[in-house]
Amino acid sequence: METTTDVERIEIQLLLEAVYRRYGYDFRSYAEASITRRIHRHRNLNGYRSISDIQHVILHDREAFLRLLHDLSISVTEMFRDPPFYCSLRKCVLPKLKELPFIRIWLAGCATGEEVYSVAILFQEEGLLDRVQIYATDINESAIDKARQGIYPLEQIQEYTRNYHKAGGKSAFGEYYTARYGHAAMQAFLKQHILFSHHNLVTDGSFGEMHLIVCRNVLIYFSKELQDRVLHLFCESLIEDGFLCLGSKETLRYSTCSTQFQEWDPHERIYRKRSNAS
Ligand SMILES: C[S@@+](CC[C@H](N)C(=O)[O-])C[C@H]1O[C@@H](n2cnc3c(N)ncnc32)[C@H](O)[C@@H]1O
């Protein structure tokens, strides 16, 4: 395990400052331990002698910056990740959303899209997909491209199929993709309801009038202050009575906007914005 010296800590701060000032991506408030780990990994894999060397190169070379950006944003994901969360979404949230004529959903930090297709499948199975518009966003452009394509290696599909059934899936999972050349391509009818776009939770503004926001396993990488800022952004983006879903290790409890929400399923980290919340 690598230790971070005081000099390295300064180098990391300067690198993140350089990234922000040159390219506008703000990682300065990310949780120190995880960003440090990823910068060390990037340095080792790319043969840089020091962190200052990374700074020197990325300031002049956009391609090198994009490689760093890719390593700074971890896009680990899977379909129907944490199946009990999807059971709860189906049982406790969708019946409420059913009452609406149109449902706007924001999936923030959607990575390569597996979570987005899972949510679309859930709404399809509850007969709601025709009324749904999903906005799926991420900071990582190459992840967004993959999400837009919706093509995943077949080896992963076995595990996704198991997750899908544990999540209360009602059909044969094979109905949602076409298999070809060792890959599964998600069906076009799911994609019709999804708009993929680039959005940076740290620097970009709110998405208005959302009925459901799903942002799972993203806040864990942020400092407490940044988490709070982003949670306010979600609060602002939700309609009254709208739902917010976080990841299993994330909570609203310590946020200054926690009073504006009620815990809807505390175990699965599902919250509902109070109707009198400002
Ligand atoms: C671990 S993945 C989580 C993917 C998915 N939500 C899930 O739970 O399976 C974290 C995602 O957050 C994205 N991310 C990190 N910082 C972000 C930011 N400032 N704005 C938007 N997305 C960000 C990363 O690019 C990555 O795709």
The ligand as a Tripos MOL2 file, in Angstrom:
@<TRIPOS>MOLECULE
LIG
   27    29     1     0     0
SMALL
NO_CHARGES

@<TRIPOS>ATOM
      1 C1        -19.2960    3.7170   -9.7370 C.3       1 LIG1
      2 S1        -20.1060    4.4980  -11.0470 S.3       1 LIG1
      3 C2        -21.7930    4.2580  -10.6030 C.3       1 LIG1
      4 C3        -22.6360    3.8390  -11.7660 C.3       1 LIG1
      5 C4        -24.0920    3.5370  -11.4580 C.3       1 LIG1
      6 N1        -24.7700    4.6800  -10.9260 N.3       1 LIG1
      7 C5        -24.2280    2.3650  -10.5130 C.2       1 LIG1
      8 O1        -24.5230    2.5450   -9.3490 O.co2     1 LIG1
      9 O2        -24.0120    1.2290  -10.9590 O.co2     1 LIG1
     10 C6        -19.8200    6.2210  -10.7040 C.3       1 LIG1
     11 C7        -20.1080    7.1240  -11.8930 C.3       1 LIG1
     12 O3        -20.1340    8.4770  -11.4200 O.3       1 LIG1
     13 C8        -19.6010    9.2830  -12.4310 C.3       1 LIG1
     14 N2        -19.1870   10.5750  -11.8780 N.ar      1 LIG1
     15 C9        -18.1320   10.8600  -11.0850 C.ar      1 LIG1
     16 N3        -18.0560   12.1800  -10.8390 N.ar      1 LIG1
     17 C10       -19.1200   12.7510  -11.4910 C.ar      1 LIG1
     18 C11       -19.5810   14.0910  -11.6310 C.ar      1 LIG1
     19 N4        -18.9430   15.1060  -11.0550 N.pl3     1 LIG1
     20 N5        -20.6900   14.3130  -12.3700 N.ar      1 LIG1
     21 C12       -21.3420   13.2860  -12.9710 C.ar      1 LIG1
     22 N6        -20.9460   11.9930  -12.8810 N.ar      1 LIG1
     23 C13       -19.8420   11.7280  -12.1520 C.ar      1 LIG1
     24 C14       -18.4260    8.4520  -12.9620 C.3       1 LIG1
     25 O4        -18.0280    8.8790  -14.2490 O.3       1 LIG1
     26 C15       -19.0190    7.0440  -12.9550 C.3       1 LIG1
     27 O5        -19.5730    6.7140  -14.1920 O.3       1 LIG1
@<TRIPOS>BOND
     1     1     2 1
     2     2     3 1
     3     2    10 1
     4     3     4 1
     5     4     5 1
     6     5     6 1
     7     5     7 1
     8     7     8 2
     9     7     9 1
    10    10    11 1
    11    11    12 1
    12    11    26 1
    13    12    13 1
    14    13    14 1
    15    13    24 1
    16    14    15 ar
    17    14    23 ar
    18    15    16 ar
    19    16    17 ar
    20    17    18 ar
    21    17    23 ar
    22    18    19 1
    23    18    20 ar
    24    20    21 ar
    25    21    22 ar
    26    22    23 ar
    27    24    25 1
    28    24    26 1
    29    26    27 1
@<TRIPOS>SUBSTRUCTURE
     1 LIG1         1 GROUP 0 **** ****
